[in-house]
Amino acid sequence: MTDIQALLMVVIMAGITFILRYLPFAVFPADKKTPAVITYLSNALPCAIMGMLVVYCLKDVTFFSGNHGIPEAICVILVVILHKWKHNSLLSIFVGTVVYMLLVQMVF
């Protein structure tokens, strides 16, 4: 890839990013009320995405062979308890990820 091609790719990606960031403001101006379907989606999609990520992360785990599934189960329980206790998604996800990495690298 030449320097011109790389520069052209960066300019195109920057333009597309700018358009995608500007598009919601153009479609839904500040002086108009946001449509109900958009408000519903803004409330429902974060939970749906988190659920989909949990399913994706646990889809290949075999809980009944060897020690596979033990670090995952420990971390899922930890994340649930921590989230119920602190009500902080970032903290729950961060601690769960760190504990999982420590368990996989040092214990199992």
FIROZA-964825 format. One record per atom (N, C-alpha, C): residue in three letters; chain; x negated, y negated, z. Coordinates in nm, 3 decimals. Example, Ala and Ser with C-alpha at 12.3 -4.5 7.8 and 13.67 -1.06 7.14 Angstrom:
BEGIN
residu; chaine; xx; yy; zz
Ala; A; -1.319; 0.569; 0.780
Ala; A; -1.230; 0.450; 0.780
Ala; A; -1.320; 0.330; 0.780
Ser; A; -1.285; 0.225; 0.708
Ser; A; -1.367; 0.106; 0.714
Ser; A; -1.290; -0.003; 0.787
//
This chain:
BEGIN
residu; chaine; xx; yy; zz
Met; A; -0.085; 0.117; 0.000
Met; A; 0.000; 0.000; 0.000
Met; A; -0.090; -0.124; 0.000
Thr; A; -0.060; -0.216; -0.088
Thr; A; -0.139; -0.339; -0.097
Thr; A; -0.092; -0.438; 0.007
Asp; A; -0.172; -0.543; 0.024
Asp; A; -0.137; -0.647; 0.120
Asp; A; -0.008; -0.718; 0.080
Ile; A; 0.013; -0.738; -0.049
Ile; A; 0.133; -0.805; -0.098
Ile; A; 0.256; -0.720; -0.067
Gln; A; 0.245; -0.589; -0.089
Gln; A; 0.358; -0.501; -0.060
Gln; A; 0.389; -0.500; 0.090
Ala; A; 0.287; -0.497; 0.174
Ala; A; 0.308; -0.499; 0.318
Ala; A; 0.374; -0.630; 0.361
Leu; A; 0.326; -0.742; 0.306
Leu; A; 0.385; -0.872; 0.338
Leu; A; 0.530; -0.879; 0.292
Leu; A; 0.557; -0.828; 0.174
Leu; A; 0.694; -0.826; 0.121
Leu; A; 0.786; -0.741; 0.210
Met; A; 0.735; -0.628; 0.257
Met; A; 0.815; -0.544; 0.346
Met; A; 0.847; -0.617; 0.477
Val; A; 0.749; -0.684; 0.534
Val; A; 0.770; -0.758; 0.658
Val; A; 0.871; -0.869; 0.638
Val; A; 0.861; -0.942; 0.528
Val; A; 0.955; -1.051; 0.499
Val; A; 1.097; -0.997; 0.481
Ile; A; 1.112; -0.886; 0.410
Ile; A; 1.244; -0.827; 0.389
Ile; A; 1.303; -0.779; 0.521
Met; A; 1.221; -0.711; 0.603
Met; A; 1.271; -0.663; 0.733
Met; A; 1.308; -0.779; 0.824
Ala; A; 1.229; -0.885; 0.823
Ala; A; 1.260; -1.002; 0.904
Ala; A; 1.391; -1.067; 0.857
Gly; A; 1.410; -1.074; 0.726
Gly; A; 1.534; -1.131; 0.673
Gly; A; 1.656; -1.048; 0.711
Ile; A; 1.645; -0.917; 0.699
Ile; A; 1.757; -0.829; 0.736
Ile; A; 1.785; -0.841; 0.885
Thr; A; 1.681; -0.845; 0.969
Thr; A; 1.701; -0.861; 1.113
Thr; A; 1.770; -0.993; 1.144
Phe; A; 1.727; -1.099; 1.079
Phe; A; 1.789; -1.230; 1.100
Phe; A; 1.937; -1.227; 1.062
Ile; A; 1.968; -1.168; 0.948
Ile; A; 2.108; -1.160; 0.902
Ile; A; 2.192; -1.079; 1.000
Leu; A; 2.139; -0.964; 1.045
Leu; A; 2.214; -0.881; 1.139
Leu; A; 2.234; -0.951; 1.273
Arg; A; 2.140; -1.030; 1.316
Arg; A; 2.155; -1.104; 1.443
Arg; A; 2.252; -1.222; 1.427
Tyr; A; 2.258; -1.281; 1.310
Tyr; A; 2.344; -1.396; 1.286
Tyr; A; 2.487; -1.355; 1.254
Leu; A; 2.505; -1.239; 1.196
Leu; A; 2.636; -1.195; 1.147
Leu; A; 2.747; -1.200; 1.252
Pro; A; 2.728; -1.153; 1.376
Pro; A; 2.838; -1.162; 1.473
Pro; A; 2.883; -1.305; 1.500
Phe; A; 2.790; -1.400; 1.498
Phe; A; 2.827; -1.540; 1.522
Phe; A; 2.903; -1.597; 1.404
Ala; A; 2.874; -1.549; 1.285
Ala; A; 2.945; -1.596; 1.166
Ala; A; 3.084; -1.534; 1.158
Val; A; 3.096; -1.408; 1.195
Val; A; 3.225; -1.339; 1.186
Val; A; 3.319; -1.381; 1.299
Phe; A; 3.264; -1.400; 1.421
Phe; A; 3.344; -1.437; 1.537
Phe; A; 3.297; -1.570; 1.593
Pro; A; 3.346; -1.680; 1.537
Pro; A; 3.304; -1.811; 1.587
Pro; A; 3.342; -1.830; 1.734
Ala; A; 3.269; -1.917; 1.802
Ala; A; 3.288; -1.937; 1.946
Ala; A; 3.423; -1.998; 1.980
Asp; A; 3.484; -2.073; 1.887
Asp; A; 3.611; -2.139; 1.917
Asp; A; 3.731; -2.046; 1.903
Lys; A; 3.713; -1.925; 1.851
Lys; A; 3.823; -1.830; 1.838
Lys; A; 3.810; -1.720; 1.942
Lys; A; 3.924; -1.660; 1.977
Lys; A; 3.925; -1.550; 2.073
Lys; A; 3.873; -1.424; 2.006
Thr; A; 3.792; -1.347; 2.081
Thr; A; 3.738; -1.222; 2.029
Thr; A; 3.852; -1.121; 2.016
Pro; A; 3.860; -1.051; 1.903
Pro; A; 3.966; -0.952; 1.884
Pro; A; 3.963; -0.844; 1.993
Ala; A; 4.081; -0.791; 2.025
Ala; A; 4.093; -0.693; 2.133
Ala; A; 4.013; -0.567; 2.105
Val; A; 4.006; -0.526; 1.980
Val; A; 3.931; -0.404; 1.948
Val; A; 3.782; -0.422; 1.976
Ile; A; 3.727; -0.538; 1.952
Ile; A; 3.587; -0.566; 1.980
Ile; A; 3.563; -0.568; 2.131
Thr; A; 3.654; -0.627; 2.206
Thr; A; 3.643; -0.628; 2.351
Thr; A; 3.649; -0.486; 2.406
Tyr; A; 3.739; -0.404; 2.353
Tyr; A; 3.749; -0.265; 2.395
Tyr; A; 3.620; -0.189; 2.366
Leu; A; 3.568; -0.206; 2.245
Leu; A; 3.445; -0.137; 2.207
Leu; A; 3.327; -0.182; 2.294
Ser; A; 3.322; -0.308; 2.330
Ser; A; 3.211; -0.356; 2.414
Ser; A; 3.218; -0.296; 2.553
Asn; A; 3.336; -0.254; 2.597
Asn; A; 3.349; -0.188; 2.727
Asn; A; 3.330; -0.036; 2.716
Ala; A; 3.372; 0.025; 2.607
Ala; A; 3.372; 0.171; 2.595
Ala; A; 3.241; 0.227; 2.540
Leu; A; 3.176; 0.158; 2.450
Leu; A; 3.058; 0.214; 2.383
Leu; A; 2.938; 0.238; 2.474
Pro; A; 2.907; 0.152; 2.572
Pro; A; 2.792; 0.184; 2.657
Pro; A; 2.806; 0.319; 2.729
Cys; A; 2.923; 0.348; 2.782
Cys; A; 2.945; 0.477; 2.849
Cys; A; 2.937; 0.592; 2.749
Ala; A; 2.992; 0.573; 2.632
Ala; A; 2.989; 0.678; 2.530
Ala; A; 2.846; 0.705; 2.485
Ile; A; 2.768; 0.601; 2.469
Ile; A; 2.628; 0.617; 2.428
Ile; A; 2.548; 0.688; 2.536
Met; A; 2.569; 0.652; 2.661
Met; A; 2.498; 0.720; 2.770
Met; A; 2.536; 0.867; 2.776
Gly; A; 2.664; 0.897; 2.759
Gly; A; 2.708; 1.037; 2.757
Gly; A; 2.645; 1.114; 2.643
Met; A; 2.637; 1.052; 2.527
Met; A; 2.577; 1.116; 2.410
Met; A; 2.428; 1.140; 2.434
Leu; A; 2.359; 1.047; 2.499
Leu; A; 2.218; 1.065; 2.529
Leu; A; 2.195; 1.179; 2.628
Val; A; 2.282; 1.192; 2.726
Val; A; 2.271; 1.303; 2.821
Val; A; 2.289; 1.436; 2.750
Val; A; 2.390; 1.445; 2.665
Val; A; 2.413; 1.569; 2.590
Val; A; 2.293; 1.598; 2.499
Tyr; A; 2.241; 1.497; 2.433
Tyr; A; 2.126; 1.516; 2.344
Tyr; A; 2.003; 1.563; 2.422
Cys; A; 1.981; 1.506; 2.539
Cys; A; 1.862; 1.542; 2.617
Cys; A; 1.873; 1.683; 2.675
Leu; A; 1.993; 1.730; 2.705
Leu; A; 2.009; 1.860; 2.769
Leu; A; 2.053; 1.970; 2.673
Lys; A; 2.064; 1.943; 2.545
Lys; A; 2.119; 2.040; 2.451
Lys; A; 2.031; 2.163; 2.433
Asp; A; 1.900; 2.150; 2.443
Asp; A; 1.810; 2.262; 2.420
Asp; A; 1.757; 2.323; 2.549
Val; A; 1.808; 2.281; 2.663
Val; A; 1.761; 2.334; 2.791
Val; A; 1.828; 2.468; 2.817
Thr; A; 1.745; 2.567; 2.851
Thr; A; 1.799; 2.697; 2.890
Thr; A; 1.783; 2.710; 3.040
Phe; A; 1.894; 2.706; 3.110
Phe; A; 1.891; 2.706; 3.256
Phe; A; 1.867; 2.846; 3.314
Phe; A; 1.876; 2.950; 3.234
Phe; A; 1.871; 3.085; 3.288
Phe; A; 1.748; 3.164; 3.246
Ser; A; 1.641; 3.099; 3.203
Ser; A; 1.521; 3.172; 3.168
Ser; A; 1.400; 3.103; 3.230
Gly; A; 1.328; 3.174; 3.314
Gly; A; 1.209; 3.121; 3.378
Gly; A; 1.240; 3.000; 3.463
Asn; A; 1.149; 2.904; 3.462
Asn; A; 1.172; 2.781; 3.539
Asn; A; 1.227; 2.670; 3.452
His; A; 1.265; 2.705; 3.328
His; A; 1.320; 2.602; 3.239
His; A; 1.454; 2.556; 3.293
Gly; A; 1.472; 2.428; 3.294
Gly; A; 1.597; 2.371; 3.341
Gly; A; 1.588; 2.318; 3.482
Ile; A; 1.490; 2.364; 3.558
Ile; A; 1.477; 2.316; 3.696
Ile; A; 1.440; 2.168; 3.701
Pro; A; 1.337; 2.121; 3.626
Pro; A; 1.307; 1.978; 3.631
Pro; A; 1.423; 1.893; 3.579
Glu; A; 1.490; 1.942; 3.475
Glu; A; 1.603; 1.868; 3.420
Glu; A; 1.716; 1.858; 3.522
Ala; A; 1.746; 1.970; 3.588
Ala; A; 1.854; 1.970; 3.688
Ala; A; 1.820; 1.879; 3.805
Ile; A; 1.695; 1.885; 3.852
Ile; A; 1.652; 1.798; 3.963
Ile; A; 1.669; 1.652; 3.924
Cys; A; 1.628; 1.617; 3.804
Cys; A; 1.633; 1.477; 3.762
Cys; A; 1.775; 1.429; 3.735
Val; A; 1.859; 1.516; 3.681
Val; A; 2.000; 1.477; 3.661
Val; A; 2.065; 1.449; 3.795
Ile; A; 2.042; 1.537; 3.892
Ile; A; 2.099; 1.517; 4.026
Ile; A; 2.043; 1.389; 4.089
Leu; A; 1.912; 1.367; 4.074
Leu; A; 1.849; 1.247; 4.128
Leu; A; 1.908; 1.120; 4.067
Val; A; 1.926; 1.121; 3.935
Val; A; 1.981; 1.003; 3.868
Val; A; 2.124; 0.976; 3.915
Val; A; 2.204; 1.080; 3.928
Val; A; 2.343; 1.061; 3.973
Val; A; 2.346; 1.006; 4.115
Ile; A; 2.268; 1.066; 4.204
Ile; A; 2.266; 1.018; 4.344
Ile; A; 2.215; 0.875; 4.352
Leu; A; 2.106; 0.846; 4.281
Leu; A; 2.050; 0.711; 4.285
Leu; A; 2.146; 0.608; 4.227
His; A; 2.215; 0.646; 4.120
His; A; 2.309; 0.551; 4.060
His; A; 2.429; 0.527; 4.152
Lys; A; 2.478; 0.633; 4.216
Lys; A; 2.591; 0.616; 4.310
Lys; A; 2.550; 0.533; 4.430
Trp; A; 2.422; 0.544; 4.470
Trp; A; 2.374; 0.472; 4.587
Trp; A; 2.346; 0.326; 4.556
Lys; A; 2.272; 0.298; 4.448
Lys; A; 2.227; 0.162; 4.417
Lys; A; 2.310; 0.090; 4.311
His; A; 2.386; 0.164; 4.231
His; A; 2.466; 0.105; 4.122
His; A; 2.380; 0.022; 4.027
Asn; A; 2.264; 0.076; 3.992
Asn; A; 2.172; 0.008; 3.903
Asn; A; 2.125; 0.107; 3.796
Ser; A; 2.175; 0.089; 3.675
Ser; A; 2.144; 0.183; 3.566
Ser; A; 1.997; 0.186; 3.532
Leu; A; 1.934; 0.070; 3.523
Leu; A; 1.792; 0.066; 3.487
Leu; A; 1.706; 0.139; 3.590
Leu; A; 1.735; 0.116; 3.717
Leu; A; 1.660; 0.183; 3.823
Leu; A; 1.681; 0.334; 3.816
Ser; A; 1.803; 0.378; 3.796
Ser; A; 1.834; 0.521; 3.789
Ser; A; 1.762; 0.587; 3.673
Ile; A; 1.769; 0.526; 3.556
Ile; A; 1.705; 0.583; 3.438
Ile; A; 1.553; 0.582; 3.453
Phe; A; 1.497; 0.475; 3.503
Phe; A; 1.352; 0.464; 3.519
Phe; A; 1.300; 0.568; 3.618
Val; A; 1.363; 0.577; 3.735
Val; A; 1.318; 0.673; 3.836
Val; A; 1.335; 0.816; 3.786
Gly; A; 1.448; 0.845; 3.721
Gly; A; 1.470; 0.978; 3.666
Gly; A; 1.365; 1.016; 3.563
Thr; A; 1.329; 0.922; 3.478
Thr; A; 1.227; 0.947; 3.376
Thr; A; 1.091; 0.970; 3.439
Val; A; 1.053; 0.887; 3.534
Val; A; 0.923; 0.901; 3.600
Val; A; 0.915; 1.034; 3.675
Val; A; 1.019; 1.068; 3.750
Val; A; 1.019; 1.194; 3.825
Val; A; 1.015; 1.313; 3.729
Tyr; A; 1.089; 1.307; 3.620
Tyr; A; 1.085; 1.416; 3.521
Tyr; A; 0.946; 1.434; 3.464
Met; A; 0.881; 1.325; 3.427
Met; A; 0.747; 1.334; 3.372
Met; A; 0.649; 1.390; 3.474
Leu; A; 0.661; 1.348; 3.599
Leu; A; 0.573; 1.401; 3.704
Leu; A; 0.598; 1.550; 3.725
Leu; A; 0.724; 1.591; 3.728
Leu; A; 0.755; 1.733; 3.747
Leu; A; 0.703; 1.818; 3.632
Val; A; 0.722; 1.772; 3.510
Val; A; 0.680; 1.849; 3.393
Val; A; 0.528; 1.856; 3.383
Gln; A; 0.459; 1.745; 3.414
Gln; A; 0.314; 1.740; 3.398
Gln; A; 0.238; 1.804; 3.515
Met; A; 0.294; 1.794; 3.637
Met; A; 0.216; 1.836; 3.754
Met; A; 0.270; 1.959; 3.826
Val; A; 0.398; 1.985; 3.816
Val; A; 0.456; 2.094; 3.895
Val; A; 0.488; 2.215; 3.809
Phe; A; 0.562; 2.196; 3.701
Phe; A; 0.608; 2.309; 3.621
Phe; A; 0.520; 2.333; 3.501
//
